[in-house]
């Protein structure tokens, strides 16, 4: 079942985001299992909204790619887990 993920990372900047994308070889690309990705600044830090094919695909990406890339850049893990809920519809 596809899921929507909303994650906020305090202290993340556009520059750090771009460097993380580069470290993960994802410049202008989606990782396997991700069908939509939107990112930008928010009042609480850096916000990402993404659609994943499954919770397992998200977990695999977070474990194998995201966490190591952020750690290498000195970005602390978010203090709260992302908000995750089932996807009902995706247009576009």
N, C-alpha and C positions, 0 to 999 in steps of 0.2 A: 504494500500500500504506500503510495506517495505521501510525503510529509512536507509541511512548511516549517522552516526553521527561522527564528528571529534571534539573533545573537548581538550582544553589545559588549565591546571591549573598551573599557576606560583606558585612556592614555594612548590609544592607537591614533595615528595620524595618516593623512593621505600618503605621505612619503613612506612610512613604515608599511602601509598596506601594499603599495606598489612594490616595495622591496620583497615583501613576503610572496606576492604573486610571482615575482621573478624567481625567487628561490624554489618555488614549487613548480616551475615551468608552466605557469598558467596565464601568462600575459595574453589577454584577449581570447581565452579558452576556458571551457568548463571542465572540471574533473569528471572522471567516469561516475555515473550515477546521479549527477546534478543536472537538472534541466533548466534552471533559471537562477540568476545570481544578481542581486542589486546591493550596492554598498555606498556608504557615504557618511559624513559626519552627523552626529546627533548631539543633543544637549548632554548626554551621558557618556559620550565617547564615540567610538566608531560602530556603526550599525550595519549588519548584513542580514538581508532577507533572502532566503534561498529555498528552492524546491528540490527535494531529493527523492529518488525512486523508492528508497526505503531507509529505515533507521539504521540498518546494517551498513548500507552504502555510506551514510554520513559518518558512522562510527569508524569505519575503515579509513576514510579520508582524514578524519580528525586525528586518529592514532598514527597513521603512517606519514602524513604530509603536514597537516596544519600545525599541530603542537610542536613538532621538531623545528619547523620554519620559524614560528613565533619565538620559541626558546632561543634559537640562534641569533635572533634580532634583539633579545633582551625584553621582549614584550611579555608581561605577566599574564597568566591565564585569567579570563574573566572571573570575577568573584561569584557570579551566579550562573547556573547552567542556562543554556538557551531555552527559549519558549518553543515548544514543538507541538504541532497539532496536525490532524489528518487533512490532506488536501481534498477539497470537494470539486473544484474546477480550476482549470488553468487556461487562459485565453492568450494567444499570441506567443 
